[in-house]
Amino acid sequence: MSDKQKFDSDLGCIADYGFILVDYINEENEDLTEPKDFQRRYDEYYKERKFNKIVFCKKDNSLVSFFLQLTHYLQPAIGTVPVIDLNAYSSAIGFKIDKEI
């Protein structure tokens, strides 16, 4: 994986059916920094991403799995210190948090 290559995921949850995580690999064109280039940078980022994997979770754990993955994803994005061990909770229900996103 190159320095610019990143993992990108779509998350979804339907409590009666399960949790889904669709994982992509993509590269962002960080050379486009001007405000006028924003739309081009955005379009390239999403149109050129490549499918990596898809993860399904049991419907019995769908809401908890979704919450744990979303919390793991948001912690570094909003700068909070991890106050709970999300892996301990997820392993109790047989769900593995994707640490790449």
Buried (B, 14 or more C-beta within 10 A) or exposed (E): EEEEEBBBBEBEBEEEEBBBBBBBBBBBEEEBEEEEEEEEBEEBBEEEBEEBEEBEBEBEBBBBBBBBBBBBBEBEEEEEEEEEEBBEBBEEEEBEBBEEB
